[in-house]
Amino acid sequence: MDYFNYRHGRLLAEEVDLVSVAREVSTPVYVYSKGTILLHLERLREAFTELDCLICYSVKANANLHVLRTCAEAGMGFDIVSGGELYRALKGGADPARIVYSGVGKSRDEISAALESGILMFNVESESELAAINDIAARLGCTAPVAFRLNPDTDAHTHEYITTATRQNKFGIAIEEAERMLARWDEFAACRLVGVDMHLGSQITETEPYALAIDRLLLFVEKVRRAGHNVRYFDIGGGFGIFYRGSEARDASEFAGVIVPRLKDKGLTLIIEPGRFIIGNAGVLLTSVIYIKRQSGKRFVICDAAMNDLLRPSMYGGYHRIWPAATHLPFTQDETDETPLADIVGPVCESGDFMAKDRALPNVAEGDVLAIYGAGAYGMSMASNYNARRRAPEVMVAGDSWRIVRRRETYEDLIRPEVEISG
Ligand SMILES: Cc1ncc(COP(=O)(O)O)c(C=O)c1O
């Protein structure tokens, strides 16, 4: 489900040769395929066509302005979790009336800015937050549209760091607690309850957790409606998994298969907040081999991309397919039992700095370019300057053309926000 393919032994993004991009821009560099972003959006739209559905791209997955612009121009709304993401979304051309604001720790400044921008709704995560929103809305003389982000106590069977809807997690409001808040709604007169929301976690590859959680939330919607609130939005969050190894993801239509029948004819607009599903498989990280080091029977392929560029392997043990962007003849695109193993590591001074361990990788040479797949989501958006490394540039491909949409940082960029040393 992407437009990254080999032709004559060289990796193309759409019609663009990626080794040429790597040579011109130098590495490490993120490359995104606009066509793939739009393809993923199309898959979602087709799958949920029977429902009134608003797709709000989750900015945290990849907040590059050109990615956001692509999403906005294609009619997507946005899911944000901070004032910075609000700022970026608006700069990227977002329609504020299609922005939903999630997150457990919205500050008063952030709430004010979102209210003043006219966002669609706040996904409220606690009573204290609801009270703060109410207070700020009353001061501003407006009514705040809010949805309860409920914690349906549903295990999404994903990595423990990215599961978000069990009672052990900090996210969402327990349904009984939301019912208590509902009973005292007159204390929140500056808030208008317009929806319910959940987010089960990320990289979810089973449909059943959605079915279970939606059934729980629908019972709550009935109660809310009986209490006289005009609930219109049913936000199921993000979480649809993608291809990292090659076969684990579900089609959007499989998720829709359990979601659509439950929400059909309920007078609700479905909101989906996909991040990874839109941009994950739409991006690769290109890196060059700096050195090959053999030690204690191991082959270390030392590359110029590191954990500061792509944190997922170190942080979650995240798997990314890695393969040469141009393979020496005879060309092979897949590993075999004979493919030798390697640890693919970066230059950062941490043993946790690896892209893959004991991974089948052909006998690459110093200077070769490798493609790290599935790097579009939670790649650049989690990148840092650790070890005083400059963050990588980003390139957007569209058809047979490409352009740099974020330049490589300079050493001056690294120190710019710091107060100058005087004397
Ligand atoms: C509230 C919320 N919505 C949407 C997302 C996007 O999730 P994903 O990228 O798995 O679609 C996240 C990610 O953690 C989230 O916290």
Ligand as a Chemical Component Dictionary entry (heavy atoms), coordinates in Angstrom:
data_LIG
# 
_chem_comp.id                   LIG 
_chem_comp.type                 NON-POLYMER 
_chem_comp.pdbx_formal_charge   0 
_chem_comp.three_letter_code    LIG 
# 
loop_
_chem_comp_atom.comp_id 
_chem_comp_atom.atom_id 
_chem_comp_atom.alt_atom_id 
_chem_comp_atom.type_symbol 
_chem_comp_atom.charge 
_chem_comp_atom.model_Cartn_x 
_chem_comp_atom.model_Cartn_y 
_chem_comp_atom.model_Cartn_z 
_chem_comp_atom.pdbx_ordinal 
LIG C1 C1 C 0 -5.467 10.971 20.953 1  
LIG C2 C2 C 0 -4.719 10.372 19.824 2  
LIG N1 N1 N 0 -5.291 10.354 18.606 3  
LIG C3 C3 C 0 -4.653 9.828  17.531 4  
LIG C4 C4 C 0 -3.396 9.301  17.650 5  
LIG C5 C5 C 0 -2.722 8.755  16.427 6  
LIG O1 O1 O 0 -2.491 7.414  16.546 7  
LIG P1 P1 P 0 -1.975 6.591  15.279 8  
LIG O2 O2 O 0 -0.782 7.277  14.770 9  
LIG O3 O3 O 0 -1.687 5.241  15.793 10 
LIG O4 O4 O 0 -3.096 6.580  14.281 11 
LIG C6 C6 C 0 -2.752 9.282  18.894 12 
LIG C7 C7 C 0 -1.422 8.684  19.049 13 
LIG O5 O5 O 0 -0.976 8.272  20.053 14 
LIG C8 C8 C 0 -3.433 9.848  20.003 15 
LIG O6 O6 O 0 -2.856 9.890  21.222 16 
# 
loop_
_chem_comp_bond.comp_id 
_chem_comp_bond.atom_id_1 
_chem_comp_bond.atom_id_2 
_chem_comp_bond.value_order 
_chem_comp_bond.pdbx_ordinal 
LIG C1 C2 SING 1  
LIG C2 N1 SING 2  
LIG C2 C8 DOUB 3  
LIG N1 C3 DOUB 4  
LIG C3 C4 SING 5  
LIG C4 C5 SING 6  
LIG C4 C6 DOUB 7  
LIG C5 O1 SING 8  
LIG O1 P1 SING 9  
LIG P1 O2 DOUB 10 
LIG P1 O3 SING 11 
LIG P1 O4 SING 12 
LIG C6 C7 SING 13 
LIG C6 C8 SING 14 
LIG C7 O5 DOUB 15 
LIG C8 O6 SING 16 
# 
